[in-house]
Amino acid sequence: MAATSRDEPGCADYRFAIDIDDPPVVRNFERWESAAALEAHFAPPHFRAFADVILRAVDGTVDFTKFEVSSAGPLFG
């Protein structure tokens, strides 16, 4: 999913990470060049297939939360 998504137009970054404090939790970090590029990401068959697999594989509630970052810069300096 990550490799395919990174090849999509407008994808600047796409990664998964295991939460070391809560290993069953997998976090997905994405950066898109525009809201339109993100919306287009939800349409291809690979996204729908991945979402179906996740929903069937998870034992419990799946929480999809979108966070928007308005700016970024160096932490120090």
C-alpha positions, 0 to 999 in steps of 0.5 A: 500500500505504501509503495503504491501510494507513494507513486500516486500524483501529489503524494509527498510521503506515505509511511506506516509505523508501529506504536512502541508503547501500544504495539497493536496500534499502527499509525499511518503518516501521509503528506499530500501536495493538496486536498484534491490529491488526498481525495483522489487517493481514496478512489483507486482500487488498491485503496479500497482493497487495502481498506477492506483487508484492514477492516476484516483483519482488525479485532475491534474498532478501527479509528481513522482520524485525520490531522492537518498540519498547517506548518512545519519547520526545524524543532530547534532553531 
